[in-house]
């Protein structure tokens, strides 16, 4: 394992002043796995004040908890004093922090064994709790008693699933058992923290691990709508899974992008509410895209997602089941109706949806989708008019042509757009003004 130059400098300087110091946590884990760490955290026996005396440029980012950010050539490194956490009162924050001179005491308060390893060039890898063995075995295991770790910070339960998804690991039996027992405590964690972990899980290489969050009872706390999806069957030739199982499968067929994975996660969220059964015993879910868009908006606001993300996800859900006839005119109208901003992401959502269905008419459906996407690309390449802003005339042109300012201007522009969607070649100023003259 090789420390980057700046991290090695920090650890060396602390050592030269008589203090222990190690790289610790996720950066050590990632190096062992052959990955490039995003951040290098340093743990040390030096107290915050002593760290500030050694280094010239520091920021008090978490001084009460022993953390000082040391700047090295405009790059920040968090340097944290060995500590023992006191009693946790809110399933997140310790009531007090006690500094300790012992590395072991600091490591044993950490969440999982794979995150409780330390390293410096003098002592090499310090692995007191079997983190290296768990990395080799592909296991997420708590340090010490899992019930204690999860009682200290309930978010660690969702973090266990997130790490399992990112690393393609399994959760140790005793750790999973504690999650099942304490899952309800997740309700005490803020929506913002849950959101961050959910997104990391979803954009991982194994978003299907959300099934583990369901099995352990976690989604029942922050996303009960998903549990309803898992319980809702789909007795229909187009499907071979429950709504939830179909969703999990679909997540594996869409690129690891935040909005896309959220849209696929929630694309059928309203199916449990829209399910009906016909005389032949076949399930139908009429209106689920529209209702799903509304429900997804409520869920995303509950989880404190930003408005732009919420709007895009809602749009993709609203139109994921919309299939216009394969004619240029119909597709121009569809793109205009749906909004150019949802393309080409909409095709990714639709494709993931199809690939997670039964094999019934799959090739026919995929062939249709490919033709739809090809037609859309051709329309874009030709730069054909798809909205009012792309018309060759604007409101000022209509006023100059004799129309009075007012709502009639907007109505006329819509009328002109309808004509251009049918016949793109009409989108010239001369032809549109002639059409206005004819209408007036």
C-alpha positions in Angstrom: 0.0 0.0 0.0 1.4 3.4 -1.0 0.3 6.6 0.6 0.0 9.7 -1.6 2.7 12.3 -1.0 0.5 14.8 0.9 -1.0 12.2 3.2 2.5 10.8 3.9 3.7 14.3 4.6 1.0 14.9 7.2 1.6 11.6 8.9 5.4 12.1 8.9 5.1 15.6 10.4 2.9 14.4 13.2 5.4 11.6 13.8 8.3 13.9 13.9 6.6 15.9 16.6 6.1 12.7 18.7 2.6 11.8 17.8 1.1 8.6 16.3 -0.7 9.1 13.0 -2.3 6.8 10.4 -4.5 6.9 7.3 -7.8 5.4 8.4 -11.1 4.1 7.3 -12.5 4.1 3.8 -9.2 5.2 2.1 -7.4 2.1 3.6 -10.3 -0.2 2.6 -10.2 1.1 -1.0 -6.5 0.8 -1.3 -6.6 -2.9 -0.1 -9.3 -3.4 -2.8 -7.2 -1.8 -5.5 -9.4 1.2 -5.8 -8.5 4.9 -5.8 -9.7 6.6 -2.6 -11.6 9.8 -3.0 -10.4 11.2 0.4 -7.6 10.5 2.8 -8.6 10.7 6.5 -5.9 10.8 9.1 -6.3 9.7 12.7 -3.7 10.8 15.3 -2.9 10.8 19.0 -2.3 14.5 18.8 -5.1 16.8 20.2 -6.7 19.3 17.9 -4.7 22.2 19.5 -1.5 20.3 18.9 -2.4 19.6 15.3 -3.0 23.3 14.8 0.4 24.2 16.3 2.2 21.8 13.9 0.5 22.9 10.7 0.2 26.5 9.4 -3.0 26.3 7.5 -5.9 24.6 9.3 -9.7 24.9 9.5 -11.8 24.1 12.5 -14.3 21.9 10.7 -15.2 19.7 13.6 -13.2 20.8 16.5 -15.7 19.7 19.2 -15.3 16.1 17.9 -11.6 16.3 17.4 -11.4 17.1 13.7 -9.2 19.7 12.1 -8.9 20.1 8.4 -5.3 20.6 7.4 -4.6 22.3 4.1 -1.7 21.1 2.0 -1.3 23.0 -1.3 -5.0 23.9 -1.4 -6.1 20.3 -0.7 -7.8 19.6 2.6 -7.2 16.5 4.8 -9.3 15.8 7.9 -7.1 15.0 10.8 -9.0 13.6 13.8 -7.8 12.8 17.3 -8.2 9.3 18.6 -11.5 9.3 20.5 -14.0 7.4 22.4 -17.7 8.3 21.8 -19.9 8.8 24.8 -23.5 7.8 25.1 -25.6 8.4 21.9 -28.9 10.3 22.6 -30.4 10.7 19.2 -29.3 7.7 17.2 -26.7 9.8 15.6 -24.6 12.1 17.8 -22.6 11.1 20.9 -23.4 13.1 24.0 -19.7 13.6 24.5 -16.4 12.8 22.9 -13.5 11.6 25.0 -10.0 11.9 23.5 -7.8 8.8 24.0 -4.1 8.1 23.3 -4.9 4.6 22.2 -5.5 3.7 18.5 -7.4 0.6 19.4 -10.0 2.6 21.3 -10.6 4.8 18.3 -10.9 1.9 15.8 -13.3 -0.1 17.9 -15.9 2.7 17.8 -16.1 2.6 14.0 -19.0 1.0 12.1 -17.7 -2.0 10.1 -14.6 -4.0 10.2 -13.6 -3.1 6.7 -13.7 0.6 7.8 -11.7 0.0 11.0 -8.2 -0.5 9.5 -5.4 2.0 9.7 -2.0 2.3 7.9 1.2 4.2 8.0 4.6 3.4 6.5 6.2 2.5 9.8 3.7 0.1 11.2 2.1 -1.1 8.0 -1.6 -2.2 8.1 -3.2 -2.2 11.5 -6.2 -4.5 11.4 -7.4 -5.3 14.9 -10.9 -6.5 14.1 -10.6 -8.7 11.1 -11.3 -6.2 8.4 -8.8 -7.7 5.9 -10.4 -11.1 6.3 -13.9 -9.7 5.8 -12.7 -7.9 2.7 -11.3 -11.1 1.3 -14.6 -13.0 2.2 -16.8 -10.2 0.8 -18.6 -9.6 4.1 -20.0 -6.5 5.8 -19.7 -7.0 9.6 -20.0 -4.6 12.5 -17.1 -3.9 14.8 -18.0 -5.5 18.1 -21.7 -5.8 19.0 -23.9 -4.8 15.9 -26.8 -3.8 18.2 -24.5 -1.3 19.9 -23.2 0.1 16.6 -26.7 0.5 15.2 -28.1 2.0 18.4 -25.3 4.6 18.3 -26.1 5.6 14.8 -29.2 4.1 13.1 -28.1 5.2 9.6 -25.4 2.6 9.8 -28.0 0.0 9.0 -28.7 1.6 5.6 -25.0 2.1 5.2 -24.4 -1.6 5.6 -26.7 -2.2 2.6 -25.1 0.6 0.7 -21.6 -0.9 1.2 -22.9 -4.3 0.2 -24.2 -2.7 -3.1 -21.0 -0.8 -3.8 -18.7 -3.7 -3.1 -21.0 -6.6 -4.0 -20.6 -8.0 -0.5 -23.0 -9.9 1.7 -24.0 -8.7 5.2 -22.9 -11.0 8.0 -25.7 -12.9 9.6 -25.4 -11.3 13.1 -25.2 -7.9 11.5 -28.3 -8.5 9.4 -30.1 -9.9 12.4 -29.5 -6.7 14.3 -30.7 -4.6 11.4 -34.0 -6.6 11.4 -34.4 -6.0 15.1 -33.6 -2.3 15.1 -34.8 -1.2 11.6 -37.5 1.0 13.2 -34.8 3.2 14.7 -34.1 4.5 11.2 -37.2 6.7 11.6 -35.1 8.9 13.9 -32.6 9.7 11.2 -33.0 12.8 9.0 -34.5 12.5 5.5 -31.3 14.2 4.1 -29.0 11.5 5.5 -31.3 8.7 4.3 -31.5 10.3 0.9 -27.7 10.4 0.6 -27.3 6.7 1.4 -30.2 5.7 -0.9 -28.7 7.5 -3.9 -25.3 5.9 -3.3 -27.0 2.5 -3.1 -29.0 3.2 -6.3 -26.1 4.4 -8.4 -23.8 1.5 -7.3 -22.9 -1.4 -9.5 -25.5 -3.5 -7.7 -28.7 -1.5 -7.1 -30.5 -4.8 -6.8 -29.2 -4.9 -3.2 -32.1 -2.7 -2.3 -33.8 -6.1 -1.9 -31.7 -6.5 1.2 -33.0 -3.2 2.6 -36.5 -4.5 2.0 -35.8 -7.9 3.6 -34.3 -6.3 6.7 -37.3 -3.9 7.1 -35.5 -0.7 6.3 -37.6 0.3 3.2 -40.6 -0.1 5.4 -39.4 2.9 7.4 -38.4 5.3 4.7 -40.1 4.0 1.6 -43.2 1.9 2.5 -44.5 2.4 -1.0 -41.7 0.0 -2.1 -42.9 -2.6 0.3 -46.3 -2.4 -1.2 -44.8 -2.9 -4.6 -43.0 -6.0 -3.4 -46.3 -7.4 -2.2 -48.2 -6.6 -5.4 -48.4 -9.4 -8.0 -48.8 -8.9 -11.7 -50.9 -11.7 -13.2 -50.5 -10.5 -16.8 -48.8 -12.0 -19.9 -46.4 -9.0 -20.0 -45.0 -9.7 -16.5 -43.4 -12.5 -14.6 -42.5 -10.8 -11.3 -44.2 -8.8 -8.6 -44.2 -5.0 -9.1 -41.3 -4.7 -6.7 -39.3 -7.6 -8.2 -39.8 -6.1 -11.7 -38.5 -2.8 -10.4 -35.4 -4.4 -8.9 -34.7 -6.2 -12.2 -35.2 -2.9 -14.1 -32.7 -1.1 -12.0 -30.0 -3.4 -13.3 -30.8 -2.4 -16.9 -30.5 1.4 -16.7 -27.2 3.4 -16.5 -25.9 4.3 -13.0 -27.2 7.9 -13.2 -29.1 9.5 -10.3 -32.2 10.6 -12.0 -32.5 7.5 -14.2 -32.2 5.1 -11.2 -34.7 7.1 -9.2 -37.1 7.2 -12.1 -36.8 3.4 -12.5 -37.1 2.8 -8.8 -40.5 4.7 -8.7 -41.8 4.2 -12.3 -44.4 1.7 -11.1 -44.9 3.0 -7.6 -48.6 3.6 -8.1 -49.4 0.1 -9.4 -50.5 -1.2 -6.0 -53.1 1.7 -6.0 -54.2 1.2 -9.6 -54.5 -2.6 -9.7 -57.8 -4.0 -11.2 -58.7 -7.6 -12.3 -60.7 -8.3 -15.4 -63.2 -11.1 -15.9 -60.4 -13.4 -17.1 -58.4 -12.9 -13.9 -55.8 -10.7 -15.6 -54.4 -7.8 -13.7 -54.4 -4.3 -15.1 -52.9 -1.0 -13.8 -54.7 1.7 -15.7 -53.5 5.2 -15.0 -50.5 4.2 -13.0 -48.0 6.5 -14.9 -50.0 9.6 -14.1 -50.8 8.6 -10.5 -47.2 7.4 -10.1 -45.8 10.8 -11.1 -47.8 12.4 -8.4 -46.9 9.8 -5.8 -43.2 10.0 -6.8 -43.3 13.8 -6.2 -44.6 13.2 -2.7 -42.0 10.6 -1.9 -39.1 12.7 -3.3 -40.2 15.8 -1.4 -40.5 13.7 1.7 -36.9 12.6 1.2 -35.8 16.2 0.6 -34.8 15.9 -3.0 -34.3 19.1 -4.9 -37.0 20.4 -7.2 -35.1 19.8 -10.5 -34.5 16.1 -9.7 -38.1 15.7 -8.5 -39.4 17.3 -11.7 -37.3 15.2 -14.1 -38.1 12.0 -12.3 -41.8 12.8 -12.3 -41.7 13.5 -16.0 -39.9 10.3 -16.8 -42.5 8.3 -14.8 -45.4 10.2 -16.3 -44.4 9.3 -19.8 -42.6 5.9 -19.5 -45.6 4.0 -20.8 -46.4 6.4 -23.7 -46.0 4.7 -27.1 -46.9 7.0 -30.1 -47.5 5.5 -33.5 -44.3 5.1 -35.6 -44.8 8.0 -38.0 -42.8 11.2 -38.1 -45.8 13.3 -37.4 -46.9 11.3 -34.4 -43.4 11.2 -32.9 -43.0 15.0 -33.4 -46.2 15.5 -31.6 -45.2 13.1 -28.8 -41.8 14.8 -28.3 -43.6 18.2 -28.3 -46.2 16.9 -25.8 -43.7 15.2 -23.5 -41.0 17.9 -23.7 -37.7 17.7 -25.4 -35.8 17.9 -22.1 -36.8 14.3 -21.1 -35.1 12.8 -24.2 -33.0 10.6 -24.6 -33.3 9.6 -20.9 -36.9 8.5 -21.5 -35.7 5.7 -23.8 -33.3 4.4 -21.2 -36.2 4.1 -18.7 -38.5 2.5 -21.3 -35.8 0.0 -22.3 -35.1 -1.0 -18.6 -38.9 -1.4 -18.1 -39.1 -3.7 -21.1 -36.1 -5.8 -20.2 -37.5 -6.5 -16.8 -40.9 -7.8 -18.1 -41.7 -11.3 -19.3 -40.5 -12.6 -22.7 -44.0 -12.1 -24.1 -43.6 -10.0 -27.3 -40.2 -8.7 -26.0 -38.5 -8.5 -29.4 -41.5 -6.8 -30.9 -41.4 -4.2 -28.1 -37.7 -3.6 -28.3 -38.0 -3.3 -32.1 -40.6 -0.6 -31.6 -38.5 1.2 -29.1 -35.5 1.2 -31.4 -37.6 2.6 -34.2 -39.0 5.3 -31.9 -35.5 6.3 -30.8 -34.2 6.4 -34.4 -37.1 8.6 -35.5 -36.4 10.9 -32.6 -32.7 11.2 -33.5 -33.6 12.0 -37.1 -36.0 14.8 -36.0 -33.3 16.2 -33.8 -30.7 16.0 -36.5 -33.0 17.9 -38.9 -33.6 20.5 -36.2 -37.3 20.3 -36.7 -39.5 22.6 -34.7 -40.9 20.9 -31.6 -42.0 23.8 -29.4 -43.1 27.4 -29.6 -39.6 28.7 -29.0 -38.4 27.1 -32.2 -41.0 28.7 -34.4 -39.7 31.1 -37.0 -41.9 33.8 -35.6 -42.5 35.2 -32.1 -45.0 37.4 -30.4 -43.4 40.6 -31.6 -43.7 39.4 -35.2 -47.4 38.7 -34.7 -47.9 42.2 -33.3 -46.1 43.7 -36.2 -48.4 41.7 -38.5 -51.4 43.4 -36.9 -52.4 41.3 -33.9 -53.2 43.0 -30.6 -51.1 42.1 -27.5 -52.8 39.7 -25.2 -53.6 36.0 -24.7 -54.5 35.7 -28.4 -50.9 35.9 -29.2 -50.1 32.8 -27.2 -53.0 31.0 -28.8 -51.9 31.9 -32.3 -48.4 30.6 -31.6 -49.9 27.3 -30.4 -51.9 27.1 -33.6 -48.8 27.7 -35.7 -46.9 25.1 -33.8 -49.7 22.6 -34.6 -49.3 23.3 -38.2 -45.5 23.0 -38.1 -45.7 19.7 -36.2 -47.7 18.3 -39.1 -45.5 19.9 -41.8 -42.1 21.0 -40.6 -41.3 22.7 -43.9 -43.8 25.4 -43.0 -41.6 26.8 -40.3 -40.4 29.8 -42.2 -41.3 33.4 -41.3 -43.0 34.0 -44.6 -45.2 30.9 -44.5 -46.2 31.4 -40.9 -47.1 35.0 -41.3 -49.1 34.0 -44.4 -51.0 31.4 -42.3 -51.6 34.1 -39.6 -53.0 36.4 -42.3 -55.3 33.6 -43.5 -56.6 32.8 -40.0 -57.2 36.4 -39.2 
